[in-house]
């Protein structure tokens, strides 16, 4: 008989999380971002969350801002299938490296492809990502965690994700050439500051996702695109009636 984890929490039962690793390294090459991702994913799994993940670089993802780029000149595009995994998740964590102080090109591509479906609607007439929560994990051996995380978190909230408190964590070594997160002697896996922030982020994502699940998501009202398009303005002042 399978026994539940001692960390399993009934509040998180039924939640699903997706981690997208935007490393530039194809599997099975070592990814330092994967090392940080694995810690957060393990916490969620022990708490009872169903965890899914993939490395974006391992997939044939076309560049563009449409849901299916084969309809816009590309011969192949795996994103429509991957997008179904995004929509199945209550929690989305974008995890990536720092290059030249910024997010990787793969991170940017994933955000663009997420944006492609941001105008789709849920059953309440809200944008499709409403009722889901987002976070960010960043690795590198140079400065840039806050810059990279702020870009990811802004992008996620702009397309409809809800961002909990302290929704990011990361690790960087000393500025300049040096060991990366999983390298011997880096001190990364044992870094208390990183581990604290990662734990807080992970639990805040689960707590907020559980709250949204229990209440049916973001309440509908004043945030439905079809209603606005049909002329409804709720309490917005209409200058024609002044």
C-alpha positions in Angstrom: 0.0 0.0 0.0 1.3 3.5 -0.9 1.4 5.7 2.1 0.9 9.5 1.7 3.9 11.7 2.2 4.1 13.3 5.7 4.1 16.7 4.0 0.9 15.9 2.0 -1.7 18.6 2.6 -5.3 18.1 1.7 -5.6 21.7 0.7 -3.4 21.0 -2.2 -5.1 17.8 -3.4 -6.1 18.1 -7.1 -3.7 20.9 -7.9 -1.4 20.6 -10.9 1.8 22.4 -11.5 3.9 22.8 -14.7 7.6 23.8 -14.6 9.1 25.0 -18.0 12.9 24.9 -18.0 14.2 27.5 -20.5 17.8 26.4 -20.4 19.8 26.5 -23.6 21.0 23.0 -23.1 19.3 20.0 -24.6 18.7 16.9 -22.5 20.5 15.0 -21.2 23.1 17.8 -20.7 23.4 19.1 -17.2 21.2 22.1 -16.5 21.9 24.2 -13.4 18.4 25.6 -13.8 17.1 22.0 -13.5 18.8 21.6 -10.2 16.9 24.5 -8.7 13.7 23.4 -10.4 13.9 19.9 -9.0 13.9 21.3 -5.4 10.7 23.3 -5.9 9.1 20.4 -7.8 10.0 18.0 -5.0 8.3 20.2 -2.4 5.2 20.3 -4.4 5.2 16.6 -5.1 5.6 15.8 -1.4 2.7 18.2 -0.6 0.4 16.3 -3.0 0.6 18.5 -6.1 0.7 16.7 -9.5 3.9 18.0 -11.1 4.6 18.2 -14.9 7.7 19.7 -16.5 9.6 19.9 -19.8 12.7 21.6 -21.3 11.5 23.9 -24.0 14.8 23.4 -26.0 14.0 19.7 -26.4 10.9 20.5 -28.4 10.2 21.9 -31.9 8.7 25.2 -30.9 8.3 27.7 -33.6 9.0 31.4 -33.1 5.9 33.7 -33.2 2.9 35.1 -31.4 0.1 32.9 -32.7 -1.3 29.8 -31.1 -0.2 27.5 -34.0 2.6 28.8 -36.2 2.0 26.2 -38.9 -0.9 28.5 -39.9 1.6 31.3 -40.4 4.3 29.8 -42.6 6.1 27.3 -40.3 6.3 23.7 -41.4 6.1 22.3 -37.9 5.2 23.5 -34.4 5.0 21.5 -31.2 3.6 24.4 -29.1 -0.1 23.7 -29.6 0.4 20.3 -27.8 2.6 21.9 -25.1 0.0 24.6 -24.6 -2.5 22.0 -23.6 -0.1 21.1 -20.7 0.0 24.7 -19.8 -3.8 25.0 -19.7 -4.0 21.8 -17.5 -1.9 23.4 -14.8 -3.0 25.6 -11.9 0.6 26.7 -11.3 3.1 27.7 -13.9 6.8 28.3 -13.0 9.1 29.6 -15.7 12.7 28.6 -14.9 15.7 29.9 -16.7 19.3 31.0 -16.8 20.8 34.5 -17.0 22.7 35.4 -20.1 24.3 38.9 -20.4 22.2 40.0 -17.5 18.9 39.0 -19.1 16.5 36.1 -19.7 17.5 33.5 -22.2 16.2 33.6 -25.8 14.2 30.4 -25.0 12.6 32.2 -22.0 11.5 35.0 -24.3 10.2 32.5 -26.9 8.0 30.8 -24.2 6.6 34.0 -23.0 5.7 35.0 -26.6 4.0 31.7 -27.2 2.0 32.0 -23.9 1.0 35.5 -25.0 -0.4 34.0 -28.2 -3.3 32.4 -26.3 -3.9 35.3 -23.9 -6.9 36.6 -25.8 -8.7 33.3 -25.5 -11.6 33.2 -23.0 -12.6 30.9 -20.2 -16.2 29.8 -19.5 -16.9 33.1 -17.5 -15.8 35.3 -20.4 -12.5 36.2 -18.8 -9.1 35.8 -20.4 -8.0 32.2 -20.4 -5.2 32.4 -17.9 -7.4 33.9 -15.2 -7.5 31.7 -12.0 -3.9 30.4 -12.4 -0.8 31.4 -10.5 2.7 32.0 -11.8 6.3 32.1 -10.5 9.9 32.3 -11.6 13.2 30.5 -10.8 16.5 31.9 -12.1 20.1 30.6 -12.1 23.4 32.2 -13.2 26.9 33.1 -12.1 26.4 36.8 -12.7 24.0 39.5 -11.6 20.4 39.6 -12.9 18.0 37.5 -10.8 15.7 40.4 -10.0 15.7 41.8 -13.5 15.0 38.4 -15.1 12.3 37.5 -12.5 10.6 40.9 -12.8 10.3 40.5 -16.6 8.8 37.0 -16.3 6.4 37.9 -13.5 5.2 41.1 -15.2 4.6 39.1 -18.4 2.7 36.4 -16.6 0.4 38.9 -14.7 -0.1 40.9 -17.9 -1.6 37.8 -19.7 -3.8 36.9 -16.7 -1.8 34.9 -14.1 -2.1 35.9 -10.5 1.3 36.4 -8.8 1.6 35.6 -5.0 3.9 37.3 -2.6 7.6 36.4 -3.1 6.9 34.5 -6.3 10.6 34.2 -7.4 13.8 32.7 -6.2 17.3 32.2 -7.7 21.0 31.6 -7.2 24.0 33.4 -8.6 27.6 32.9 -7.8 30.2 35.6 -7.6 30.2 38.1 -10.5 32.3 36.9 -13.4 33.6 33.5 -14.4 33.1 30.9 -11.8 31.2 27.8 -10.7 27.5 27.4 -11.6 24.8 26.1 -9.3 25.4 22.4 -9.5 29.2 22.6 -9.9 31.3 21.2 -7.2 32.2 23.8 -4.6 29.7 26.3 -5.8 27.8 26.4 -2.5 24.5 26.6 -4.5 22.5 23.6 -3.3 23.4 24.5 0.3 22.7 28.2 0.1 20.3 29.1 2.9 19.1 32.3 1.3 18.2 30.6 -1.9 16.6 27.6 -0.2 14.5 29.9 2.0 13.3 32.0 -0.9 12.6 28.9 -3.0 10.6 27.3 -0.2 8.5 30.5 0.4 7.9 30.8 -3.3 6.8 27.2 -3.7 4.4 27.3 -0.7 3.0 30.7 -1.7 2.2 29.4 -5.2 0.4 26.3 -3.7 -1.5 28.4 -1.1 -2.7 30.9 -3.7 -3.6 28.1 -6.2 -5.6 26.3 -3.5 -7.4 29.5 -2.6 -8.4 30.1 -6.2 -9.4 26.5 -6.7 -11.6 26.6 -3.6 -13.4 29.8 -4.7 -13.7 29.0 -8.4 -11.0 31.4 -9.6 -11.1 35.1 -10.0 -14.7 36.4 -9.6 -16.3 37.4 -12.9 -17.5 41.0 -13.0 -15.8 44.1 -14.5 -13.2 41.8 -16.2 -15.1 40.1 -19.1 -14.0 41.1 -22.6 -17.2 40.1 -24.4 -19.3 42.2 -22.0 -17.1 45.2 -22.7 -17.2 44.6 -26.4 -21.0 44.5 -26.2 -21.1 47.9 -24.6 -21.3 47.2 -20.9 -19.1 49.6 -18.9 -20.1 48.6 -15.3 -19.2 51.7 -13.2 -16.8 53.3 -15.7 -18.0 56.9 -16.2 -19.4 57.6 -19.7 -18.5 61.1 -20.8 -21.5 61.1 -23.2 -23.8 61.3 -20.1 -22.1 64.2 -18.4 
